[in-house]
Amino acid sequence: MSPCLGPVGAIGVRAEAAQQRRLDRIERVPAVPDSLERDGGAVTDAGVGARVGVSRAFLYGNAQVPLLPGCGIL
């Protein structure tokens, strides 16, 4: 924790960092089905989650995740 921020400021910084990580993962999701297909793998919820580094619950809980039409996930 930075002494300049104090405990309340540090919490805000950590929350912002966590939000940015979540958004970064959401942005990676749409490219994964094509990547899995190119690698010869099946396009599944578990496969997409593993490739992005998130759980299936993360995918299900983030309805705003843009998905490619017809990819068969979620």
C-alpha positions as a printed Julia matrix, in Angstrom:
74×3 Matrix{Float64}:
   0.0     0.0     0.0
   1.38    3.38   -0.92
   1.76    5.72    2.07
   0.75    8.6    -0.19
  -2.65    7.1    -0.98
  -3.68    6.0     2.49
  -5.86    2.92    3.07
  -8.95    4.27    1.32
  -7.02    5.39   -1.77
  -5.19    2.07   -1.97
  -8.49    0.19   -1.93
  -9.68    2.3    -4.85
  -6.48    1.59   -6.78
  -6.82   -2.16   -6.18
 -10.48   -2.08   -7.21
  -9.59   -0.24  -10.41
  -6.85   -2.76  -11.16
  -9.25   -5.67  -10.61
 -11.83   -4.05  -12.87
  -9.22   -3.55  -15.58
  -8.16   -7.21  -15.36
 -11.81   -8.26  -15.71
 -12.27   -6.01  -18.75
  -9.05   -7.3   -20.32
 -10.3   -10.87  -19.99
 -13.69   -9.96  -21.43
 -11.95   -8.4   -24.45
  -9.99  -11.61  -25.09
 -13.05  -13.88  -25.22
 -14.27  -13.21  -28.8
 -11.03  -14.33  -30.47
 -10.81  -17.61  -28.56
 -13.34  -19.76  -30.5
 -11.47  -19.14  -33.78
  -8.17  -19.85  -32.05
  -9.48  -23.12  -30.62
 -10.75  -24.2   -34.03
  -7.43  -23.34  -35.7
  -5.65  -25.48  -33.12
  -8.03  -28.35  -33.83
  -9.79  -28.2   -30.48
 -13.46  -28.25  -29.68
 -15.1   -24.93  -28.91
 -16.59  -25.38  -25.47
 -17.3   -23.17  -22.48
 -14.55  -24.92  -20.54
 -12.08  -24.57  -23.41
 -12.8   -20.87  -23.83
 -12.48  -20.31  -20.09
  -9.2   -22.2   -19.91
  -7.73  -20.3   -22.86
  -8.72  -16.92  -21.41
  -7.82  -17.92  -17.86
 -11.27  -17.6   -16.33
 -13.91  -19.95  -14.98
 -17.1   -20.87  -16.76
 -18.91  -18.97  -14.0
 -17.0   -15.86  -15.08
 -18.21  -16.37  -18.65
 -21.8   -17.0   -17.57
 -21.77  -14.04  -15.18
 -20.55  -11.57  -17.77
 -23.46  -11.41  -20.18
 -21.9    -8.36  -21.81
 -19.12  -10.56  -23.18
 -19.37  -10.22  -26.94
 -19.5   -13.64  -28.55
 -19.11  -14.58  -32.15
 -22.44  -15.67  -33.65
 -22.78  -19.39  -34.08
 -19.77  -20.33  -32.0
 -22.03  -22.43  -29.78
 -20.83  -21.24  -26.42
 -22.9   -19.8   -23.61
